[in-house]
Structures are given as structure tokens and as C-alpha cells.
Amino acid sequence: MTLQKSNLYVVIMAGGRGERFWPAGRREHPKQLLPLLGETTMIEETVQRLFPMIIPAQILVITNLAYVEQVRKLLPVPPENVIGEPDGRDTAPCVALATALVARRDPDATMILLPADHVIRPAKIFQDTLLSAARMAQAGNLVTLGITPTRPATGYGYIHVGDSVADGFRKVLAFKEKPDVETAEEFFRDGNFKWNSGIFIWRVDVISEAFRRYTPALFTKLEHWRSGGDYRQDFADCEKISIDYAVMEKADNVVVGEAPFYWNDLGSWSALRSVLPLDEAGNALRGNVLALDSVNNVLISDPDFLLGVIGMHDIAAIQAGNGILVCPLSREQEVRQLVVQIREQQEKFL
């Protein structure tokens, strides 16, 4: 099947707050706006890896209303292509809005949806994979990409895959929530489970029909916005629900594509450690840090702040601005709980 690249659009979902990266991630500087790997922010890297596959005019970014101006300054896309959600309502309303805005421009469009804060390498293989997925999508499928697990991880959702439907694509049998340790080990041994990448590809008319069938209230919103309605007036009224729950778990035309590239969603400090250079003791060091007799840590500070660590192993010690986090890497998922306490008791530090 010939791919119609002129009808191809990319929508980057950039509304998250990155609370697991406190204290580096704050309300004004969420994960996607942080330069975690070098000099450029995560969202800049996400856009740059799309070139030359797609032109800037066909890249849209949906972010939090509070981040619109920051994102417009960072990215080489038309300012009007950066759209602010008035309220965070999870991914299904975000996808409905994206579908409406792309369909306004081209009712025959095929749309690629990408998170703003993943590490993906190399760009060429990623682009080739997206183009193959777009061909499958133009044939009427709802396509997602599945990552072959490298370990029995409990921090990812999983996709149970079935028979091959085309080269590199398999039927989706079921979506599975983040599992406990025993279940994750079963999935890993089974070999027919992929990590859910959160990357989606589909024609706007196909996903619109799926909204009509499975979430009629969102479909009504989508149609209103597509025909020129002002999403800023009623977006906050949308049900807070993920696209997996709203559509993907119910639809019968879902296929998953192989992802033959390096992928990391940078969901934690230890995930960041896995992509940063390490010193001879296995420490990931950023900023002004001195470490003595310390092994396998993530140690980060601002340049004008000296962080000294002695005799530590497998911890995160993170200084950023007016906040310091110290925790075992084995408990880093509890940072979100800490952020809840900060919000309740010390909100000025968010």
C-alpha cells in the first residue's frame, strides 16, 4: 500500500507534570521541559527526531495551558500549532481534541500521537517504523507500538499480542494494567506480551468512529470542536479517562507494531541512570557532585550547589532549586506520594 505522506500529521502530547522527577520537575518546569540528557529539553528532542520525515507545519503539540508560551519559544513549529489544554483530563480527551484539530485541516489525515518525554534512538529506525505503522493505519487499523520487554517490569502497562497480521504487526488480544511482580514475571516468560509505549497511529475518521462507538460523549465533543466549536469553553467538562480505557481496550481493529529501536519512557530516576554516562563506580553524575565510596547512584545538583555523598549505594540524591530529594532507588515510585504531601503541606516547593 502506498503511503500518503502529505496527509500525515504528528501530535505530541505534552501536558504531563512529571511529578516523579521532583525536585527537578516542578509546576513551571515539568519533565518534558527539562534538559535531562544534555543541553536540549525532552520535547525538543522529540520534535527533532521527526525531521525530515515530516514538516513543521504538520506537527501539533497539545500541552497544558500554562506551558504554551514556553513550548512555543522552544520548538520550530508554527505558534498556532501549540495548543493549550484548559484542564488536564487524561489522554482520551487529549486525543479527541487532537483528532478534531487535525480533521479541521485535513479530514483524510493519518495522525501519529507521541508522548513528549521519551528517549528513542536511532531516529531513522524510529521514522521507518512510524511510516510502516502509518501504512497499516491507512488501511483502517488502530495501531500502537509495543516494546519487547527486557525485564519483568512492574512500572509499565502491557499488551497481549496474538497472531501476525502483516510483517512486523500482530493482533492485539488485550491490554493489561501495570502488573505485580509475579504477573510481570509471567508476562516476561510468556514472550507474547509487549510494553505499552503510549504511541498511537490512526486515520482521523477511524478514531472518530471508535469514539462514536465506545465513548459517545467524547465523540459529541470531538464533532463540536471539529466543526469550529471552542474547546476552551467545555474541555474541562470531559470525563477524565485514558485512551486505553476509552477506546483501545474495546475496539476490535487494534494491531501492535514491533518497535526495533531503543525506547525508554524516563519514568524514574533509575530510568534516567540507564541512559546517562556512568563513572567507574556506576554513578550517574550531573552538576556539581563529589562522591566518595559510593556505588550505583543517581547524583544531581545545580552548578552553584555542591552535593557531597559518602558511602551510599543505589540511591537518588537530587538537588534542584530549593528542593532536595534523597531516597533508595528501590522506593523511587513513592516520589509521587511525597509530592502529594508537599502539595498539602508545603505547596510553595512544587
Stockholm file with secondary structure:
# STOCKHOLM 1.0

chainA/1-350         MTLQKSNLYVVIMAGGRGERFWPAGRREHPKQLLPLLGETTMIEETVQRLFPMIIPAQILVITNLAYVEQVRKLLPVPPENVIGEPDGRDTAPCVALATALVARRDPDATMILLPADHVIRPAKIFQDTLLSAARMAQAGNLVTLGITPTRPATGYGYIHVGDSVADGFRKVLAFKEKPDVETAEEFFRDGNFKWNSGIFIWRVDVISEAFRRYTPALFTKLEHWRSGGDYRQDFADCEKISIDYAVMEKADNVVVGEAPFYWNDLGSWSALRSVLPLDEAGNALRGNVLALDSVNNVLISDPDFLLGVIGMHDIAAIQAGNGILVCPLSREQEVRQLVVQIREQQEKFL
#=GR chainA/1-350 SS CCCCGGGEEEEEEECCCCGGGTTTSCSSSCGGGSCSSSSSCHHHHHHHTTTTTSCGGGEEEEEEGGGHHHHHHHCSSCGGGEEEESSCCCHHHHHHHHHHHHHHHCTTCEEEEEESSCEEECHHHHHHHHHHHHHHHHTTCEEEEEECCSSCCSSSCEEEEEEEEETTEEEEEEEECCCCHHHHHHHHHHSCEEEEEEEEEEEHHHHHHHHHHHCHHHHHHHHHHHTTCCHHHHGGGSCCCCHIIIIITTCSSEEEEECCSEEECCCSHHHHHTTSCBCTTSCEEESSEEEESCBSCEEECCTTSCEEEESCBSEEEEEETTEEEEEEGGGGGGHHHHHHHHHHHCGGGC
#=GC SS_cons         CCCCGGGEEEEEEECCCCGGGTTTSCSSSCGGGSCSSSSSCHHHHHHHTTTTTSCGGGEEEEEEGGGHHHHHHHCSSCGGGEEEESSCCCHHHHHHHHHHHHHHHCTTCEEEEEESSCEEECHHHHHHHHHHHHHHHHTTCEEEEEECCSSCCSSSCEEEEEEEEETTEEEEEEEECCCCHHHHHHHHHHSCEEEEEEEEEEEHHHHHHHHHHHCHHHHHHHHHHHTTCCHHHHGGGSCCCCHIIIIITTCSSEEEEECCSEEECCCSHHHHHTTSCBCTTSCEEESSEEEESCBSCEEECCTTSCEEEESCBSEEEEEETTEEEEEEGGGGGGHHHHHHHHHHHCGGGC
//
